[in-house]
C-alpha cells in the first residue's frame, strides 16, 4: 500500500499498537521542520517503516503532524500528546504486515 491510498481505521489502530513500545527516533524542536529533520525522518522510515516523532512546543501540532506525513510521503497513524506516529511501507521488502478485512 503506498502512501496516499490511505489506511483504514483498524489498520491505523494496529500500527498504533505496534508503535506503543517504540521510542521517538526524530525530534522537532524550535527550529521546526528543517531539511535535516526531513532527511532524518526519511532515513528512519526507510529503516523501520513505523516511527515516532517527538514535537517540542508546537504551535499547531495537528497541522505539523499532517505536514510531516505529507512531506515524508507517509501515513499519519496517530498523534498522542506531542508524539506523532508515522508509517511508510518499505517499497521493496515491507516488514510490517497490515491486517485486512
C-alpha positions, 0 to 999 in steps of 0.5 A: 500500500503506498502512501496516499491510498490511505489506511483504514481505521483498524489498520491505523489502530494496529500500527498504533499498537505496534508503535506503543513500545517504540521510542521517538527516533526524530525530534522537532524542536524550535527550529521546526521542520528543517531539511535535516529533520526531513532527511532524518525522518526519511532515513528512519522510515526507510529503516523501520517503516513505523516511527515516532516523532517527538514535537517540542512546543508546537504551535499547531501540532495537528497541522505539523503532524499532517505536514510531516506525513505529507512531506515524508510521503507517509501515513499519519497513524496517530498523534498522542500528546506531542508524539506523532506516529508515522508509517511508510511501507518499505517499497521493496521488502515491507516488514510490517504486515497490515491486517485486512478485512 
